[in-house]
Amino acid sequence: MKDNKLKVKDFITIGIFTALIFVVEFACGMLGFIHPYIVASYVVLIPLVGSIPMMLFYTKVEKFGMITIMSILIAIIMFVTGMGWLGAPLIILSGLIADLIAKKGGYKSFKMTALSHGVFCLWICANYFPVIVTAKDYRKSFLDGGYSAEYCDALFRAINGKTIAILLALCFVFGVIGAYVGKAVVRKHFEKAGIV
């Protein structure tokens, strides 16, 4: 009988790949200082760049809970790094649904993995919730932090209550595309090296 309980090895795997996703998110976040439209383009950048470690992670996932726990860790990291709890429900729900989708494919079906990754990537929009929900305070904190009014105007033009549905859709679409990109990279560089 197959043991579906998570073991220490699984938790270590979750921790390592969560850290890698955080590095990707942090690196993309740094680019946001260049121009506010780059902040909006996280919905493209993070799914594509992050797909490489995520597709490696999916090769290690064989039990329900691993993707969900990763999403909980991401929610905690977002809180610790100052993004608050506003996006936590979206992050965790995305992880839970992504886990269920991958499970439906027995964690072996790439079509289900691609769909799962598309749903998982919805967490990226949690970055935008403070911009939308606490817009006035967020703008003030940016101006107090030395950002120009032009930067703030462009940021709020790109990210607001009217554009969030589009940004969520882009997260999903590029999450699915990213799965194919990540799979190709993993196959080319990691499978041949015998890592997976």
Buried (B, 14 or more C-beta within 10 A) or exposed (E): EEEEEBEEEBEEBBEEBBEBBBEBBEEBBEEBEEBBEBBBBBBBBBBBBBBBBBBBBBBBBBBBBBBBBBBBBBBBBBBEEEBBEBBBEBBBBBBBBBBBBBBEBEBEBEEBBBBBBBBBBBBBBBBBBBBBEBBEEBBEEBEEEEBEEEBBEBBBEBBBEEBBEEBBEBBBBBBBBBBBBBBEBBEEEBEEEEEB
